[in-house]
Amino acid sequence: MSAICRACESSLPEGARFCPECGAPVEEPAARKAGEKGRTAGRPAGRTGGKGRTARGPRSRQPQEAGGWLGPYRTPVAIFTGLTVLALLFIGMQNRSPIATSMPGMPTGADLERMQDMQRRLQDVQAQLLQRPDDPDIITEAANLFFDIGNFEEAVTLYRRALESAPDDTALRTDLGTALNRLERRSEAITEFQRVLSTDPEFTTAKFNLGIVYLQMGDEASAVEWFQRTVRDDPSSPLAAQARSQLEMLGRGQRP
């Protein structure tokens, strides 16, 4: 007959020193205690044993052995790891253009559902891409989806492929520059934003993004110049409002 934990009444595996369900120490035979005299007794850190717990009957499933990977901590560690991965994935998801300047909060249920939808959509688009590898619309959609899930390397590769058939697409090239900046390839990002402005000198997003990239590089003078141009050239746009905020933080709020 198997032993029963006095704290939570769960079945104990043979030879267990701690209960795999609640972590309470198992009372050992006197002979074994005498042989291990001098060792410090106790329970896993952070556990309270059976004190204050509601007694539960034996479960139908077999309890985990205390000597297994992480023993009684396996389930909570797995849950924590899964939530951490989802949180990191969410952090990588922000609008492609302009470059985001703030850190998002933790994902909500709707955010996680959206990420799952994007993963499913990406699988569909990748299947289409295998059938029509030269379709610029499918290539662009795949690039955008890879960007949104945080795979910026793959996004850069696909943006470049899409630009082969539409080299003057300013929005597409701006997305390429934004992805390069996420990879901290700042010089390449600047080159792409400058190419956008050579095609369309009034493209406000590229101006604002240049300000952000130079600010991240520590070139405050160049950052201020591009933020001021954003405000001057398109004063009523949302990006102009963001540029003003950046200028105020840099102590240049009085210089339009």
ABEGO torsion letter per residue (X at the ends): XBBBBAAAGBBBBBGBABBAAAGBBBBBBAAAAAAABGBBBEBBBGBAEABGBBBBBBBABBBBBAABBGEAAAAAAAAAAAAAAAAAAAAABBBAOBBBABBBBBBBAAAAAAAAAAAAAAAAAAAAAAABAABAAAAAAAAAAAAAAGBAAAAAAAAAAAAAABAABAAAAAAAAAAAAAAGBAAAAAAAAAAAAAABAABAAAAAAAAAAAAAAGBAAAAAAAAAAAAAABAABAAAAAAAAAAAAAGAAABX
